[in-house]
């Protein structure tokens, strides 16, 4: 597993792309669906009973555009327990998604999301309580 910490009950589809396995942690009964792209130069932590649906892009790094040398910035992503990230979503650098949150299909998440709420859109906005 090249340093990844993946619980034995977790499910990672064969088509998932993981840039740095040593920066990935997945809890029990969680799933990375088909064609998820895990660009984890920074650490990505996924809690238990969480689903990251097909074609989602998890991006845990960026660059400092204010500096002339454009240095890489590592920005860990934390996805809590019982979360559903629906198909084709983008989860940006440094985002924390609270327990039991839902991210609607094709949403783009650039800020932390509170637990027990449903979000959608680009940028993702609160829709309703779960």
N, C-alpha and C positions, 0 to 999 in steps of 0.2 A: 504493500500500500504506500510505499515511498514516504513514510512518515505521517500520513493522514491518520486522524483518530476518528474512525467510523465504527459506531456501535454495530455489533453483530446482527441486530435486527433491522438496521437501516437498509435502504434500497437505493442503489446508485445505478441508473441505466447505463448500458454500455456506450451509448452515444454522447454521454456527458463529457465535456472538456474541462480538465482541471489544470490550471497553469502551474501551481506550486502545491502539490499534495501535502507537504509538511505544514502548510498554513490553513488546513481545512479540518474542521471538527464537526461531526454530525452525531446527534443524539439518537436515542432508541426510537424505533418505529418511524423514522423520518425518511423522506424520499427526495432525491434529485431526479426529476423526470427527464424524458428524452430530449436530447440536444440542449440541455442547460449548459451555459458557458460560465464557468467559475474562474474569473480572472482575478486570482487571489494573490497578488504580490503582497498585499496586506492580509492579515488573518480574517477568515470567514468562519463564524461559529453559528451553527444551526442547532436549535434545541430539539426536544423530543416531540414526537407526534406532529411534525411539521411537513408540509408538502410544498416543494418548489416545483411548479408545473413546467411543462415543456417550453423550450425556447426562451426561457428567462435568462437574462444576463446579469450576473453579479459582479460588480466592478469595485474592488477594494483598494484602488490607488488612483492618483491623479498627478498633476504637475503644478508647480507654483508658477503661474503665468506672469507674476509681478517681478520675477527675477530673470536677469538676462540669460542665465544658464539653464532655465526651465527645469529645475531639479524635480525628481520623483518624490512624491509624498505618499506614504503608506497610510491608509485610512481603513481600519478594520470595520467589517460589517458584522452585526449581531442580529440574528433572527431568533426570536423567542420560541417558547413551547406552544404547540397547538395553532401555529400560524398556517395560513394558506396564501401562497403567492401564486396567483393565477397565471395563465399562459402568456408568454411573450412580454413579461414585465421587465423593467430595468430597475435595479436596485443600485443606487449610487454610492460613492465612497463615503465611509464614516457613518452610514445609516444604521440606526437601531430600531428594530421592529418589535413592539411589545407583544407579550403573550396573547394568543387567541385573536390577533388582528387578521384581517383579510385584505389582501391587495388585489383589486380587480384586474381582469385581463388587460394587457397592454398599458398598464399604469407605469408612470415614471416617478420613482421615489427618490427625492433629493434631501429630505429632512426626516428626522425621527418620527415614528408613528406610535401613537398611544395604544395600549392594550385594549382588547375587547371592542374594537371599532372596525368599520368597513371603510376602505379608501379606494378611490379610483381616479382616473384621468391623468393628464400631463400638463402641469405637475399634479401628482396625486393629492387629492383633497378629501376631507372627511365627508362621508355620505350618510352613514347612520351608525347607531350602536349595533353590536352583534348580538 
